[in-house]
Structure formats: C-alpha cells, structure tokens
Amino acid sequence: MLSREAKAMFFAFAGPLMKLNGVIYRRFRSPRSGDVKVHLGPGQKNYINGWINIDANIFTGKADLWADLRNPLPFDDNSCDAFYSHHMIEHLPNMEFHLSEVLRCLKPGGIYRVGGPNGDSAIAKFVEGDSKWFGGFPDDRKSVGGRLENFIFCRQEHLTVLTLSFVTELLGNAGFGDIKKCDPVRESTAPDMFSDCLITEEESDYETPHTLIVEAVKPATSSPSVS
C-alpha cells in the first residue's frame, strides 16, 4: 500500500493529465450507442471483460481508461446502461458529486451497483467484541477497537463510513430510485447485467457481510422512490 504522501505526489503530478485524458475520451471515444457498462476502479485484479474499466492506477492496475474518478465522468448524459464500483467509493472526497455524475451518465432505467466496507456489520461486530471478524489488515492489531479502525479507515485511505442508511440517503438525494441492499456475490436486481461483476466479489460471512452492496436505478421521471 502506497503512503498517503506518495499518492498525493502522484495525483499532484498526474491529476491534470488524467483530467485531460478524460476530456479527450469523452469528446472522441466515448460510446454513444449500444450497451455501455462501466466499471469504476478495477484495481490490480478485477478487470471485467465487456465493461469499460476506469482507474487512476497507471502502473500496476489494468484499465481501459486512465482517469481520476474525482473528476466528472467522461461520458455524455444518458449514455450508459450500468455502473459498477466495488470498494472504491469510500476513497472519494466528494461522494455526492460522484453520485450526481453517475446519475447524469446513466440512461433512464440504468442501474448503479456500488459496494464498500460494511459499516453496519463492523459496528455490530465491534459491539459483540468479535475481533476475528475483522482480520488484521492493513496493520497488525489485536484489539477489537484497533481492528475496527483498520476496517473503517484503512490507514486513512477510506474517507467515510458506509452504512445502509447513509448510502441510501446519498443515493436518494442524488435522484436515484428503487434503492435496494443486495447480498454480495449472489444477489442482484439485474443478475444478467451484473453476472460478470458478481464472480469478482468475495464474502465469507453472509449473516454480517464485510461488504455493503446497494443497487439503485435512475428513474424515468424526476420523482424517484426509495424502497
């Protein structure tokens, strides 16, 4: 894991280049017809064939487009069928802006499947005193409090705590509707759409899952409903 200082230096140098690359992609390469499915933040190992994979990691990651996901997404309005991100959104400094961008780019009826560290499960396991649920990453801590801090903030790489009520609020405020919690790996409101995504997900505890997965739909009208 790179230090925060090293990452800050990288983004200071590469940020303008990634922004320019995104602008060029949107102007000249962004698809404007057919099925368009976008994977935000594949990292080093979760590249998904058939999707447009976007990542800032130009060195060890695998992606179709090098871009900073803190910037506007490089797609036209109402041009994408689906977005998928897994353990990415908690790294963003402005989730509200990100969600508004995803909504803008989705076609009416398009779906966003988003996952990240499950704050609800972590809080429950902390209250139970179950330190084994957390594991020892990124730092070797033995106490349940130390492991909770590991899980939630990950050496300050994670900028927020994701709970179902909070994610639902953010999605609803952005304009999404039909917001639904899903089990990692095995559940989706659109299993055919996200079948290739499900096989990249991992989970060892379905009673108190480590990853919170939520799917939400861009409504056909301007009055979304939350269920």
C-alpha positions, 0 to 999 in steps of 0.5 A: 500500500502506497503512503498517503504522501506518495499518492498525493505526489502522484495525483499532484503530478498526474491529476491534470493529465488524467483530467485531460485524458478524460476530456479527450475520451469523452469528446472522441471515444466515448460510446454513444450507442449500444450497451455501455457498462462501466466499471469504476476502479478495477484495481490490480485484479478485477478487470471485467471483460465487456465493461469499460474499466476506469482507474487512476492506477497507471502502473500496476492496475489494468484499465481501459481508461486512465482517469481520476474518478474525482473528476466528472465522468467522461461520458455524455448524459444518458449514455450508459446502461450500468455502473459498477464500483466495488470498494472504491467509493469510500476513497472519494472526497466528494461522494455526492458529486460522484453520485450526481455524475453517475446519475447524469451518465446513466440512461433512464432505467440504468442501474448503479451497483456500488459496494464498500466496507460494511459499516453496519456489520463492523459496528455490530461486530465491534459491539459483540467484541468479535475481533476475528471478524475483522482480520488484521489488515492493513496493520497488525492489531489485536484489539477489537477497537484497533481492528475496527479502525483498520476496517473503517479507515484503512490507514486513512485511505477510506474517507467515510463510513458506509452504512445502509442508511447513509448510502441510501440517503446519498443515493436518494438525494442524488435522484436515484430510485428503487434503492435496494441492499443486495447480498454480495456475490449472489444477489442482484436486481439485474443478475444478467447485467451484473453476472460478470461483476458478481464472480469478482466479489468475495464474502465469507460471512453472509449473516454480517457481510464485510461488504455493503452492496446497494443497487439503485436505478435512475428513474424515468421521471424526476420523482424517484422512490426509495424502497 
